[in-house]
Amino acid sequence: MKAVIPDVPPFVVDGCRRTGADRPAGGLIVKPALFPLRFVVALAVFGLRCEVVVGAPEVGQAQVRIAGTQAVASSPSAFGFLFLFCDAGSQVAMMGRTPGCVVSAVAPETVEIAIPVTGVDGPATVIAEAVALGPLPVEVAVSFVDPVAWKTLAPAEKAELRATVQAASHGLMVRLHTRASAGSPDVAAVQWRRLRLAQGGTSIDIPVAASPGDSNRFPPPLLPPYHSAIEEAMIAWDWRMQDGLGTERAPSTYAAAIAKVLDRGDALVRDLQAAGVRLDDAARWQALRQRLERLAGAGTIEGPEGEALWREAHVLRRRIALANPLAQTGPLVFVKQAPSLFSHQLTQYNGNCARPGGGVFVLDEPGRSMRCRQLAAGKLPVGTYQFPEVSYDGRRILFAYCHVETVPPDRERHLGKFFHLYEMEADGSNLRQLTDGPYDDFAARYLPDGKIVFVSTRRGGFHRCGQGPCPVHTLALCNADGSDPHPISFHETHEWDPSVLHDGRVIYTRWDYVDRNAVFYQQLWSVRPDGTDVRIFYGNNTLNPVGVWEARAVPGSHRVMATAAAHHAMTAGSIILLDVTKGVDGPEPITRLTPDALFPESEMPVIRGDGRPIWHNPVGVHQRPAPMPEHDRWPGHCYKSPYPLSETYFLAAYSFDRLVGEPDPGRANLFGIYLIDRFGNKELLYRDLNLGSLWPQPLRARPTPPVLPTVAHASESKEGMFVLQDVYRSWPELPKGCIKRLRVVQVLPKSTWHANQPTVGLANISPGRQVLGTVPVEADGSAYFRAPAGVALAFQALDERGEAVQMMRSVTYLQPGETTSCVGCHEPRSAAPAPRPAALAIAREPSAITPGPDGSNPFSYPILVQPVLDRRCVSCHSPEKPEGKVILTGQPQGRYTVSYNALAPRVPYSDWAGKPGDFRLVNSEPVTRPGFFGARGSSLMKLIRQGHYDVQLTPEENERLVTWMDTNALFYGTFDPADQARQQRGERIAGPKLQ
């Protein structure tokens, strides 16, 4: 019975949840059992179209029993592949909501899959196809009730099975039965297909879908090794999801899917043949396109013949991909891990956010089998693991481990949990802990000289721009046995992912947001292994991608491979190839190796756990990438931890799930391991359906880069030296002859948890500062001076009035005894300097820093500025005589003082999020325009220079005001609340404890 009412946009009211794909075309389904006839009549009155369907069957969740025991299911994921098992026995694979499944039965167990179907009245017939997989016969049956009529299928035999029930009262149970043949000593497998229910001349598909396991169970249950039939089903399902066959978004046809597989496979074949690789399957591959054309011409491409061709194309392409000598890596070491409680760059590797589960594993035959083994299994308590690294001789493995048995409810309950470095032999023996203490130590890499570089919170401090705690982690160094762990980077905020380049330098990611936007500027830097010669490698003025992580040198190439990722999420995104001979900023050096995944946060919003977009910063996107079906099919899908085999081929982790960002966690089972190429071919090697698999690396020897000699020499003075060749080699350009001195400013790390708690001035989330003093610049623009080692330093180029013409919104630092040089002040780094005479500054002894005015170190507005105001200004700007309604006394007012609150807004200080408007304009980003900030851009200083009544400042008084304005108009020189209270009263402090 149907009641038809005029067309309206489709929606569904039927008492159960429906997706868009389930909606009836052009109307509303109403079930009389749920909605009375007067409701339907009311719809008709309002002109709505609906269909009243009587007895529409509904299919429930499948129940799986193995040898009479309820099977355990794997966790849910966007991948849509469900694995069910009981201990080490039989196994079942379900793919999305397709009308079929794969069963791998271990003798003598029987596997029963029961599927409830409601809304059925009268006689009904269930029909299913069964195809025997593997070399052994298998017994199968379909039924509604016992007894079961078994049928034996020979290997590769296909049969259609039926069962009929004569009377069904609103519901029935469809059952699929599978077992190995009697006397079989091994595993027998079957693929169930096209399961459907026929009634009254019509039929409906019956999806075989069970409820997934509990994704909130930690540590996630361990899965048994997959049977071969399950592995093959998972690989085929992965192909189907990549190609969009049956996907909810941007679905594809067999014709389109086969054409794309052939196009990408052709590029692979051409590349391998050009490299001299013999391909036994080349002729068969070339014949596939002719078959595609024949099927398309015959109009049968979207049927079983098209499906068979699609599968054959994928099987052949996989064989060709694995025939690549570069893909024959031998065993792969990797880590299984659930991502952090809080998906963010700053918290993803911290022990206080760690969730339990996983270990270090070896995939012995990648591409041939998914069987893997855990190294040092049971040697450590329940915990979480990350960053495996194989030694250059292939005999040892480094990794980080944190003992954690439960999921913390927030970031503050597990503050005593930390990652430490461990090492073991390649076979898992001789496990030993290398580091300890109240620090997170991770991302360890072997250095050519045998020492270990890693990332550690030993530097101290916290991030500045959000809710904490987010301890700062920077580069550190230890001996081969873990002794003498110490920071070698004194950057004031976070660093990640060190890796050794072919020339022996270390490449890593650094967050460089001193007075700049906190979302961007997580880009690549380089340093020598002893911590000297810190330099920008790529992207410090680049806004798209938001940041670049996980850089590794490409074998046989000067290029590096890395992950373009988001700020407000864990490291994952799109894999890129960087060639800095084409530039050190912008898109020109970037080749997108996985263009199917857009750059997260800039080109694709990052979502919360409930699916709502939350983080999107597209200001750097000037041209959208060419659209691809995957952009819509798998929005926000992502790659991570690339391991380059060449510029074209690489290993990486991949997730169909959309990248989730702050403040939520990603699913525990996000990533699988793949062999990927730049042509778009992607072959699954391993996927644990309960835990993510990350950081694949061949477990074999590799070339050792050269050992770089140390250029720092131990010095009792704890100093080093800077050589500046020419301050006028700059970008933007500086007027010739205008720079007379450099101001040396120490940038202080934040010592408290939360953003602006406390503030150090009006500037939002500003770092602390103190002025060490100034050094001379020679007439040729050169400078040569001593500076303290082990602290973060920034420079300002000063004119004849001592005002900053240009400011460094970054930091550098020295190791004790280091002499480092730079060509210019933000000089163009893609061009070599022109020949010129020796710099004048190096013809003399290095300059000592001339200290700044009183109150500049430790920095204190009441000591630095207020005495000038008391002498020159308060007589006209006091509570008794507030000329122009301006009062400049030093009385405390709110967080600061009366005079500071009056004057600081008249100084253009750097403030990336506290000013209205485009930060690129109002905060001069990414490149600082000369004279934009500080005294040269201040209306207050202009007033003083023009003459303000009879006020005449002495040079010392002028220096005080200029120093204050050029130091971002700060008030405090510490983040310590007690010391700030003293400073607000005008008292002196010893200085910040953390420097």
VENZI-V561074 format. One record per helix or strand of 3 or more residues. SS is the DSSP state (H for helix, E for strand). FROM is the first residue (numbers start at 1). TO is the last residue. Records with the same first field share a line. If there is no record, write none. Layout:
# VENZI-V561074
SS: FROM-TO  FROM-TO
This chain:
# VENZI-V561074
H: 20-22  37-45  228-243  254-274  282-298  304-323  325-327  351-353  457-459  580-582  629-633  840-843  861-864  866-872  883-885  898-906  919-922  935-937  939-946  955-966  977-984
E: 28-30  50-52  58-66  81-85  91-95  101-106  110-121  124-133  138-143  151-153  158-165  169-180  187-199  202-205  332-337  358-363  372-374  383-390  396-403  420-425  441-446  452-456  474-478  495-500  506-511  522-527  535-538  547-553  560-565  573-578  590-592  613-615  638-644  649-655  672-677  682-686  692-698  719-724  741-748  768-776  783-788  793-798  804-807  819-822
